[in-house]
């Protein structure tokens, strides 16, 4: 069990995005490099290696859309050989949810 604060990102001046990455022709070394890159970026608050249509689901908090575009450009430049496609999702609001109601 644990706790996670629910912050009002809009009041802090941040926007909330999800970035879905689809990879191809990858190997363990390149995925490890991608993991390290994602972990080291302060705007990436969560990453999940997923099963299905995309390979990674990444939660991002940035001050404006241009900063998101710059982050995506860095990913595309550094991982051009394994990045097949990506999808950007913008979240207007994150609702509170309770996993274990009392």
Secondary structure, DSSP 8 states (H G I E B T S, - for coil): --------HHHHT-EEEEEEEEE-S--HHHHHHHHHHHHH-TTEEEEEE-SSS-SEEEEEEESSHHHHHHHHHHHHHHTTTTEEEEEEEEES------SS--
